[in-house]
Amino acid sequence: MRVAIVNGSHNKNGCTARALAEVAKTLEEEGIGTEGFWIGGKPLGGCMGCNACLSLGRCVIDDRVNDFLKVAERADGFVFGAPVHYSHAGASLLGFMDRLFYLSGGNAEGAGGLFAHKPAAAVVAARRSGTTASFEDVNQFFAISQMPIVTSTYWNNVHGDDDPSETEQDVEGLRVMRILARNMAWMLRCIEAGRAAGVEPPGTERGPWTSFIR
Ligand SMILES: Cc1cc2nc3c(=O)[nH]c(=O)nc-3n(C[C@H](O)[C@H](O)[C@H](O)COP(=O)(O)O)c2cc1C
């Protein structure tokens, strides 16, 4: 089993990365493989709603979103790490996730594409403020995609400003990350044990798409 761990900061080795490293290390200790993925240092734009992805299976903007598709296919679970910018999750990560989840079918009622029934967690890094709003931002993608959301003993936040040595001092935040990783490992083992016992994810139902106007 393998968890894809996405660093959604422009900083390859900042505070988000430090939090995710704690999650990855603990998952490995629990016998779960991890695959790290950095969204990169360039700004990533959002979805234009061109719908080309629905036939292409990839985004017309050929960037880190398309690079991630193979990683997502082979992952059994996901952790997305967000830096806090202006009290919301960093715009590049949100652009990345908007396009990724749209093209994977995460927008269609009853469908979930690459992500359905795979457990997921959000992790957030901030200097000081905006962690819970950012946590909600990232969790929205999981909630529309039939992904079991993995939690910890606190909201999954760490503190620090650009510098991972500051996050190193957030010993409570790092403990929350370790507990999160153990809960992720447990959920993955439960899903695997269920499959071995013949418990498969439920089938879907495609209903009317009313947009509330008719
Ligand atoms: C454009 C921008 C806006 C930011 N806004 C906030 C904010 O609203 N609240 C906060 O606590 N930190 C804010 N920060 C600080 C970052 O959250 C902090 O540097 C954190 O370490 C980012 O994670 P990283 O080190 O992985 O990039 C902001 C940073 C940038 C670059």
The ligand as a MOL file (V3000), in Angstrom:
LIG
                    3D

  0  0  0     0  0            999 V3000
M  V30 BEGIN CTAB
M  V30 COUNTS 31 33 0 0 0
M  V30 BEGIN ATOM
M  V30 1 C 1.6410 35.2970 0.1130 0
M  V30 2 C 1.7570 34.7810 1.5310 0
M  V30 3 C 0.7030 34.9780 2.4020 0
M  V30 4 C 0.7780 34.4790 3.6970 0
M  V30 5 N -0.3090 34.6390 4.5100 0
M  V30 6 C -0.2860 34.0860 5.7370 0
M  V30 7 C -1.4450 34.1240 6.5600 0
M  V30 8 O -2.5090 34.6130 6.2040 0
M  V30 9 N -1.3680 33.5870 7.8120 0
M  V30 10 C -0.2020 33.0030 8.2700 0
M  V30 11 O -0.1860 32.5450 9.3920 0
M  V30 12 N 0.8960 32.9330 7.4960 0
M  V30 13 C 0.8840 33.4470 6.2510 0
M  V30 14 N 1.9970 33.3460 5.4450 0
M  V30 15 C 3.1860 32.6380 5.9640 0
M  V30 16 C 3.2180 31.1620 5.5850 0
M  V30 17 O 2.0440 30.5060 5.9700 0
M  V30 18 C 4.4030 30.4890 6.2190 0
M  V30 19 O 5.5780 31.0690 5.6760 0
M  V30 20 C 4.4650 28.9790 6.0560 0
M  V30 21 O 5.7100 28.5370 6.5340 0
M  V30 22 C 4.2830 28.5780 4.6260 0
M  V30 23 O 4.6130 27.2100 4.4360 0
M  V30 24 P 5.9270 26.7860 3.6260 0
M  V30 25 O 7.1000 27.1090 4.5350 0
M  V30 26 O 5.7730 25.3340 3.3770 0
M  V30 27 O 5.9220 27.5900 2.3740 0
M  V30 28 C 1.9440 33.8310 4.1470 0
M  V30 29 C 3.0140 33.6350 3.2390 0
M  V30 30 C 2.9190 34.1000 1.9640 0
M  V30 31 C 4.0660 33.8690 1.0000 0
M  V30 END ATOM
M  V30 BEGIN BOND
M  V30 1 1 1 2
M  V30 2 1 2 3
M  V30 3 2 2 30
M  V30 4 2 3 4
M  V30 5 1 4 5
M  V30 6 1 4 28
M  V30 7 2 5 6
M  V30 8 1 6 7
M  V30 9 1 6 13
M  V30 10 2 7 8
M  V30 11 1 7 9
M  V30 12 1 9 10
M  V30 13 2 10 11
M  V30 14 1 10 12
M  V30 15 2 12 13
M  V30 16 1 13 14
M  V30 17 1 14 15
M  V30 18 1 14 28
M  V30 19 1 15 16
M  V30 20 1 16 17
M  V30 21 1 16 18
M  V30 22 1 18 19
M  V30 23 1 18 20
M  V30 24 1 20 21
M  V30 25 1 20 22
M  V30 26 1 22 23
M  V30 27 1 23 24
M  V30 28 2 24 25
M  V30 29 1 24 26
M  V30 30 1 24 27
M  V30 31 2 28 29
M  V30 32 1 29 30
M  V30 33 1 30 31
M  V30 END BOND
M  V30 END CTAB
M  END
